């Protein structure tokens, strides 16, 4: 295929992908999925490292994810 076809696919594909992503992943489903993953990670951390070590790793993981999300929000702000 020629370059202009790939450019057209890229230009139209990205917004369409984001539109479908948002329509498929409703807010409630996204939060539920995150809650389930968090519970799974808590159980895995505690089984591998014990309660104290698992809680420590969980807290570090949580702060890292929060830092990432805050940076993502700042990057998405339109100034």
C-alpha positions as CSV (number, residue, x, y, z in Angstrom):
1,X,0.0,0.0,0.0
2,X,1.1,3.5,-0.6
3,X,2.1,5.9,2.1
4,X,-1.1,8.1,1.9
5,X,-3.3,5.0,2.6
6,X,-1.3,4.3,5.8
7,X,-1.5,7.9,6.7
8,X,-5.3,7.9,6.2
9,X,-5.6,4.7,8.3
10,X,-3.5,6.2,11.1
11,X,-5.4,9.5,11.1
12,X,-8.8,7.8,11.2
13,X,-7.8,4.8,13.2
14,X,-6.6,6.5,16.3
15,X,-9.8,8.5,17.0
16,X,-11.9,5.5,16.2
17,X,-9.9,3.3,18.5
18,X,-10.2,5.8,21.3
19,X,-14.0,6.1,20.7
20,X,-14.5,2.3,20.8
21,X,-12.2,2.0,23.8
22,X,-14.4,4.4,25.7
23,X,-17.6,2.9,24.6
24,X,-16.5,-0.7,25.5
25,X,-14.9,0.2,28.9
26,X,-17.6,1.9,30.9
27,X,-16.5,3.6,34.0
28,X,-18.1,1.1,36.4
29,X,-16.5,-1.8,34.5
30,X,-13.1,-0.1,34.6
31,X,-13.3,0.5,38.3
32,X,-14.5,-3.1,38.9
33,X,-11.6,-4.5,36.8
34,X,-9.2,-2.4,38.8
35,X,-10.6,-3.5,42.1
36,X,-10.3,-7.2,41.1
37,X,-6.7,-6.7,39.9
38,X,-5.9,-4.9,43.2
39,X,-7.4,-7.7,45.3
40,X,-5.4,-10.3,43.2
41,X,-2.2,-8.4,43.7
42,X,-2.8,-8.0,47.4
43,X,-3.3,-11.8,47.8
44,X,-0.2,-12.6,45.7
45,X,2.0,-10.1,47.6
46,X,0.9,-11.5,50.9
47,X,1.4,-15.1,49.9
48,X,4.9,-14.4,48.6
49,X,6.1,-12.0,51.2
50,X,3.9,-12.4,54.2
51,X,1.5,-9.8,55.5
52,X,4.0,-7.1,56.5
53,X,6.1,-7.5,53.4
54,X,3.0,-7.7,51.2
55,X,1.6,-4.5,52.6
56,X,4.9,-2.7,52.1
57,X,5.1,-3.8,48.4
58,X,1.4,-3.0,48.0
59,X,1.9,0.5,49.3
60,X,4.9,1.1,47.1
61,X,3.0,-0.2,44.1
62,X,0.0,2.0,44.9
63,X,2.1,5.2,45.2
64,X,3.8,4.4,41.9
65,X,0.5,3.9,40.1
66,X,-0.9,7.1,41.6
67,X,2.3,9.1,40.5
68,X,1.9,7.7,37.0
69,X,-1.8,8.6,36.8
70,X,-1.1,12.2,38.2
71,X,1.6,12.6,35.5
72,X,-0.8,11.3,32.9
73,X,-3.5,13.8,34.0
74,X,-1.0,16.7,33.9
75,X,0.1,15.6,30.4
76,X,-3.4,15.5,29.1
77,X,-4.4,19.0,30.4
78,X,-4.8,21.5,27.7
79,X,-3.2,24.8,28.5
